[in-house]
Amino acid sequence: MDRYQAMATFVRVIETGSFSAAARRLNVGQPAVSKTIAQLESRLQVRLLIRSTHGLTPTEAGQRFFERAKAAIQEADEAELAARGAGAGLAGCLRVSAATTFARLHIVPLLPRFLAEHPELEIDVILDDRVIDLVFEGIDVSLRMGTLPDSAAVARKLATGGRSVIATPAYLDRAGEPRNPADLAAHQAIVYSQTGHAWSFTRDGAETSISVHGRVRVSAAEGLRAAVLADMGLAIASDWMFAPEIGSGAVRRVLTGWSLPPIDLWAVFPTGRMASAKARLFASFVEATLGSHSEAA
């Protein structure tokens, strides 16, 4: 049994969640994948997977083996890349996680150019607004916005974006445009769980905090976008979230004389191992694309 191939097969099984999906990714038959895993378990004399009607779950030993095997494969990829030279293209699979709305607007449209530069590379994009376990999910790099909850995370700031109070022209025509933060008391606010009811503004070095109210509260960015575009009220959002609509005039910034705290975009890498070349180059690609105009967005 080829140890490297067995490790690569096991890693693909965990990442894809099934023997059949791993077989399709590896371009082999499902029986070959099942046989390889059985041989691997026999060689190691330990059970690596729990099979149930709900799918495959790694055992504690299986999870440890997955983490070490994935790290070993990444190290081997790094060694090959170094041997071929810095100008060689990337190969293999890159797993990226990002918030759904941000990825749909700003990351997925970039992928054709990045893939064209690296024709032997595949990318799995995991869309999830939650903060997920990068090691358990087999993520190479996660794009996260805001304050990082884990100070020990291996992270790199890629860009800084503005935040604004926004609404549609239809809502503003109906309810009037607020001229100062105190005017928000007379408006419907769409309350986003990440922002809350307390909206803080800064002007001339002084901070003003206003408690807003509204009949609609949402927990995800897609819901916030839908509510704003349905003319339901004012919202605080990153300019990234409404970039197309701000550009077209479908939504307008208000209270532009007051400043809101900006929001940072981070590349977060799994702790406990060196970030892969694929992950680092993808982060640099995103930084070069978004960072160049993020402050002005």
N, C-alpha and C positions, 0 to 999 in steps of 0.2 A: 504494500500500500504506500503510495506517495504521500508522505507526511504533509508537505506543503499543500498539495491538492485537497487532502482530507480537511485540513484546517480551513482552506478557502471555501470548500463545500459547506462545512458546518456554519461558518460565518454567514454565508448567503442564506442558509436555511433560517437562521435566527433573524436576519434582516428582513427577509420576505415573509416569514411567518408560516411557511409550509414547504413540504418537499416538492410539490408540483410547481410552485412559483419559483423556487430555487432552480429546479431543473430547466425551466424556460429561460431563466436568466443565464444559466451556464451552458445552454444549448446542448443538453444531454437528456436522456430519458429519466423519468421519475424512479424506475427501479434502480438505476445506477446511483442516484442520490441516496435512496434508502439503504442500499448495500454499503455505500461508503460510510454512512453514519453508524450502521451496525458494526462494521469493521473497526471504526474509530472507538466506539464504546467497548468493544471486545479487547482492543489493544490497551486501552487505558484502564480497563476493568472497573469502570464506573459508569453509572447512568447519566447521560447528558441531557436528555429530553424527556418530558412528560407528555404523552400523547393522549388527548381527550377529544370529545366531540366539539369542544370549543377551539381546538387547534393545538399548536405546539407551544410548550412553555419550558424554558431551560430550568434544570435543577440548579441548586446552589453551585455544584461543581461545574455544571454546564455554563452558568453565567460567568464564573471565573475563567473557564477555558475560552469562552467567547471573547472576553476582554483581552486576554493575553494573545489569543490567536489573531485577533484583528490588529492589535498593536504590532505583532510580528510581521504580518502581511504588509502593513504600512511601512515598516522599517525596510522590508525587502523592496518595496516600490521605490522608496527613497534611494536605496543603494543603486537600483537600476537607472533611476533618473540621473543620479550623479555620474554613473559610468557612461551614459549616453551623451551627457553634456547638458549644460543649462538651456540650450536652445531647443532641446527635444520636447515634443508635445506630451501632455499628460495622458494617462490611460487608466482604465479601470472604472470603478463606480465611486462617485462623490455623493454623499448624503447630506443635504442641506435642510435645515428647518427654519421656518420664518412664520410670522403672523400672517394670517390669510389675506387680509386686505392689502397690506404692504407688499407681500410677495406678488399678488395679482397685478398690482399697479406698477411696481418698480423692479421686481426681480425676474419674474417669468419673461417679460419682454426683452430682457438682456441676454437670455440664455442662447438664442441662436448665434449671437456674435461670439460668445465664449466657447460654445461647442464647435463653431467653425474654426476657431483657433486651435482646438484640441480634438481632432476627428476621432480619436480612439477613446474618448472619455464619454461616460454615461453619467447622468445626474438624476438622483431621486430627490424630489422636493416634497418635504413633509410640511403641510400647511396646518398649523395649530397655534391658536392664540395662547395656549397654556405654556408655562415654563416646564419643559419636559426633561427627563433624565437623559442626558446626551449619551452616556456610556451604555445604559440599558437599551436605548433605542438605536444604538449604533450610528449616531450622528457624528459627522466629521466637523461641521461648523454650524452654529446657530446664529441667526441674525435677530437680535433683540433690541428693543427700544426702551428708553427710560432709564431708571436707576436699577442697577443690577442687584438682586436680592442677596446673592452669594458673593461676599467680598473676596473669597478665595478662588473664584472662577478665573480661568486663564482667558483674558479678554483683551480686545484691542478696539479702541474707538475708531470708527470709520468715517462718521459724518455727524454734523449737528444741524438740526432742522428747526425752523420756527414753529410757533403755535399761535393760533388766532381764534378769535370769536367769529364764527361764520353763520350765515343764513342765506336762504334763497331770496332773490328779489321779490318773489311773490309774497313771502312771509313779511318782509320788511315793508312792502307796500301796504299790507294789511295792518300790521301792528306798529309801524313806525320804526325809525332807526335810533337805537340808544346813542346818546351823545357822551355819556360818562358811565362808569360802572354802577352808580346808584340807580340809573334808569333800568337796570336789569330786573329790579323788583317788579316792574310792570310787565315783564315779558315771560313767555313760556320758554323754559330751558329744557333741552334734551340732555338728561343727566347720564353721562357715561361713567360706568363703575370705576374706571381707572382715574377719572378726574374728580368725581364726587360733587357735592353740593356747594362746596366752598371754592370760589374762583378768586384767585389772588392776582393783582395787577401792580405794576410798578411804574411810577412816573416821577421824573426829577428826583430820583433817589428815595421817594416815599412809597411805601407799600399800602395798598388798599385791598381788603378782603371782603367779598360780598357773598352772602348765602343766597343761592338761586333756588327757584322752585319750578317744577314742571310736572306734567301728567304722564310723561313718558320717561322711563329709565331703561337703559340697554346695557348689556354686559359684553358685547362684542363690537368691533369696529364696523362690520358689515351692517349691523343694526343701526349704528349711529349714522352711517351714510344714508341708509334707506329712510330714516326718520327725517333727516335734514332735507333730503331731496323731495320728500313728500310735503314740504312746507310746514313742518310741525313746530318749528321753533329755532332758537339759537343754540349753538353748541360750541364748546372748546374742542379743537382738534388740531393735530399736527398738519402743517401745510402739505406734507407728503400724502396724508390720507385723502385730501381733496384736490390734489394737484391738477387733474384734468379739468375739474369744474371751476377752480379758481382761474385757470388760464382762459377758459371759454366765457367766463362771466356767469355761469350757471349758479354759482354761489359767490357771495361777496364777503370780504372781511369788514368788520365793524370795530369800533373802538381802537382804531389803529394808532391813536396817540398814546395808548397805554401799552406797556410791554408785559408779555407772559413769559414764564420760564421756558427756555428752549428745551428740546428733547434730543437726546443723543442716540445714535445708532451704533451698536456694538457687534463685533464678531466674537462669539464665545466658543471656545474649543474645549473638548472633554479634558477634565483634570486627570492627572496621573500618567499622561503620555505626551510625547511630542506631537504637535500639530503636523499633519501630513502636508506634503508639498501641494497637493491638490487643494486642501483647505486654505492654506496660506495664499496661494495664487488667486483663488476665487475671492477671498476677502479683499485682496489688493485690487482686483478687478472691480468689485462693487465700490470700493473706496474711490478709485479713480473716476468712476462714472457718476456717483452721487455726491461725493465730497467736493467736487469742483464747483458745484453750484448750490450746495445745500444751504449755505448761509443766506443766499439771496432768494431762496425759494419762498 
